[in-house]
Amino acid sequence: AEPLRAALDAPEPTPAPEIVAQLLDRFRELLAMTAFRGGCVIAAAVVDGASGSDTVAAAARQAFDTWTTPLEAALHRGGLPEARARRVALVVISAVEGALIVSRARRDLAALDAIDVELRALLGDLPDG
């Protein structure tokens, strides 16, 4: 969440591609520091417990919302129209969550590197509106 807070607090808007790059860099650091044991605790809770518990599912939904809302705001402030910022935030979160799982399983950063390249291409190709 630090890159998102920094993007929202910066005097000048941080461009959307830079926001995503900073977010991915944080996850690369986390995986390296934890020898690929770290990741997203939300995903772990969903995979391990949400299917059988309405309480866990609700908590996971709330946790994703606390990540999605500032990402949407940062992307919008970084130049994306509001509706597109909402969709791109969901794409980014979905891609990151999948990449973290694959990176942990493979013990490498190839999945994060792949979504980095593809998300940069997506964000570079986004028309206004």
C-alpha positions as CSV (number, residue, x, y, z in Angstrom):
1,A,0.0,0.0,0.0
2,E,3.0,2.4,0.4
3,P,3.4,3.0,-3.3
4,L,-0.4,3.8,-3.5
5,R,-0.2,6.2,-0.5
6,A,2.9,7.9,-2.0
7,A,1.1,8.3,-5.3
8,L,-1.9,9.8,-3.7
9,D,0.2,12.1,-1.4
10,A,2.6,13.3,-4.1
11,P,2.3,17.0,-5.1
12,E,2.2,16.0,-8.7
13,P,0.2,13.0,-10.0
14,T,2.2,9.8,-10.5
15,P,1.5,8.4,-14.0
16,A,-0.5,5.1,-13.9
17,P,2.3,2.9,-15.4
18,E,4.7,4.1,-12.7
19,I,2.2,3.3,-9.9
20,V,1.9,-0.3,-11.2
21,A,5.6,-0.6,-11.6
22,Q,6.2,0.5,-8.0
23,L,3.6,-1.9,-6.7
24,L,5.2,-4.8,-8.6
25,D,8.7,-3.8,-7.3
26,R,7.3,-4.0,-3.7
27,F,6.1,-7.6,-4.3
28,R,9.5,-8.5,-5.9
29,E,11.2,-7.2,-2.8
30,L,8.8,-9.2,-0.5
31,L,9.4,-12.4,-2.4
32,A,13.1,-11.9,-2.4
33,M,13.2,-11.1,1.4
34,T,11.1,-14.1,2.3
35,A,12.7,-16.6,0.0
36,F,9.4,-16.9,-1.9
37,R,7.4,-17.6,1.2
38,G,5.7,-14.2,1.3
39,G,2.8,-13.1,-0.7
40,C,-0.7,-11.9,-0.2
41,V,-2.4,-12.9,3.0
42,I,-5.8,-12.1,1.5
43,A,-5.3,-14.8,-1.2
44,A,-4.2,-17.3,1.3
45,A,-7.3,-16.7,3.4
46,V,-9.6,-17.0,0.4
47,V,-7.9,-20.2,-0.8
48,D,-7.8,-21.8,2.6
49,G,-11.0,-20.6,4.2
50,A,-13.4,-18.5,2.3
51,S,-15.2,-21.3,0.5
52,G,-16.5,-22.6,3.8
53,S,-17.0,-19.4,5.8
54,D,-19.1,-16.4,5.1
55,T,-17.1,-14.5,7.7
56,V,-13.8,-15.2,6.0
57,A,-15.2,-14.4,2.6
58,A,-16.6,-11.0,3.9
59,A,-13.2,-10.2,5.5
60,A,-11.4,-11.0,2.3
61,R,-13.8,-8.9,0.3
62,Q,-13.2,-6.0,2.7
63,A,-9.4,-6.5,2.5
64,F,-9.5,-6.4,-1.3
65,D,-11.6,-3.3,-1.1
66,T,-9.0,-1.6,1.1
67,W,-6.4,-2.3,-1.6
68,T,-8.7,-1.6,-4.6
69,T,-10.0,1.8,-3.5
70,P,-6.6,3.5,-3.2
71,L,-5.3,1.8,-6.4
72,E,-8.4,3.1,-8.3
73,A,-7.8,6.6,-6.9
74,A,-4.1,6.6,-7.7
75,L,-4.7,5.4,-11.2
76,H,-7.4,8.0,-11.7
77,R,-5.1,10.7,-10.3
78,G,-2.4,9.4,-12.6
79,G,-4.4,10.1,-15.7
80,L,-7.0,7.3,-16.2
81,P,-10.7,8.2,-16.5
82,E,-12.6,7.0,-13.4
83,A,-14.4,4.0,-15.0
84,R,-11.2,2.8,-16.6
85,A,-9.2,3.3,-13.4
86,R,-11.7,1.0,-11.7
87,R,-11.4,-1.7,-14.4
88,V,-7.6,-1.4,-14.6
89,A,-7.3,-1.7,-10.8
90,L,-9.2,-5.0,-10.9
91,V,-7.0,-6.2,-13.7
92,V,-3.8,-5.3,-11.8
93,I,-5.0,-6.9,-8.6
94,S,-6.1,-10.0,-10.4
95,A,-2.8,-10.3,-12.3
96,V,-0.7,-9.6,-9.2
97,E,-2.5,-12.2,-7.1
98,G,-2.0,-14.8,-9.8
99,A,1.6,-13.9,-10.3
100,L,2.4,-14.1,-6.6
101,I,1.0,-17.6,-6.4
102,V,2.9,-18.7,-9.5
103,S,6.1,-17.0,-8.3
104,R,5.9,-18.8,-5.0
105,A,5.3,-22.1,-6.6
106,R,8.1,-21.7,-9.1
107,R,10.5,-19.9,-6.8
108,D,11.2,-17.3,-9.4
109,L,10.0,-13.9,-10.6
110,A,9.1,-14.8,-14.1
111,A,5.3,-14.4,-13.5
112,L,5.8,-10.9,-12.0
113,D,8.1,-10.0,-14.8
114,A,5.6,-11.1,-17.4
115,I,2.7,-9.1,-15.9
116,D,5.0,-6.1,-15.5
117,V,5.7,-6.1,-19.3
118,E,2.0,-6.8,-20.2
119,L,0.5,-4.3,-17.8
120,R,3.0,-1.6,-19.0
121,A,1.8,-2.4,-22.6
122,L,-1.8,-2.2,-21.5
123,L,-1.3,1.1,-19.7
124,G,0.7,2.6,-22.5
125,D,-2.1,1.7,-24.9
126,L,-5.0,3.0,-22.9
127,P,-7.0,5.6,-24.8
128,D,-8.8,8.4,-22.8
129,G,-12.4,7.6,-22.0
